[in-house]
Amino acid sequence: MKPSKKQKDSQVSDENLASVRASISFPPDIYQTLEQIASQKKVSLAWVVRDAAEQYIAEKWPLLRKSAT
C-alpha cells in the first residue's frame, strides 16, 4: 500500500523542517501575562513563547541547547 502524503510528511527528518506549527491553549491569566510581556518587548506573543521554551530547554537539558535553536 502506498503511503499517504501525511505519512510521507511525518517521515521527513526534523533537520529538513524550517519550523513546526503547534496549537497551545493557555489559562486566561497566563495568556494575558504573555500578551503583556510581548507588548512590553515589542515582539509577538509567539516570539515570547518560543523564547520561553528555548530557555526552559537550556535550563533542563543544557546539552540540547544548540540543537533546539
Contacts in CASP RR format, 6 or more apart in sequence:
PFRMAT RR
TARGET T0000
AUTHOR 0000-0000-0000
METHOD contacts of the structure
MODEL  1
MKPSKKQKDSQVSDENLASVRASISFPPDIYQTLEQIASQKKVSLAWVVR
DAAEQYIAEKWPLLRKSAT
3 11 0 8 1.000
14 20 0 8 1.000
24 49 0 8 1.000
26 34 0 8 1.000
34 45 0 8 1.000
34 48 0 8 1.000
34 49 0 8 1.000
35 45 0 8 1.000
37 48 0 8 1.000
38 44 0 8 1.000
38 45 0 8 1.000
38 47 0 8 1.000
38 48 0 8 1.000
41 47 0 8 1.000
41 48 0 8 1.000
54 68 0 8 1.000
54 69 0 8 1.000
57 64 0 8 1.000
57 65 0 8 1.000
57 68 0 8 1.000
58 64 0 8 1.000
58 65 0 8 1.000
58 68 0 8 1.000
END
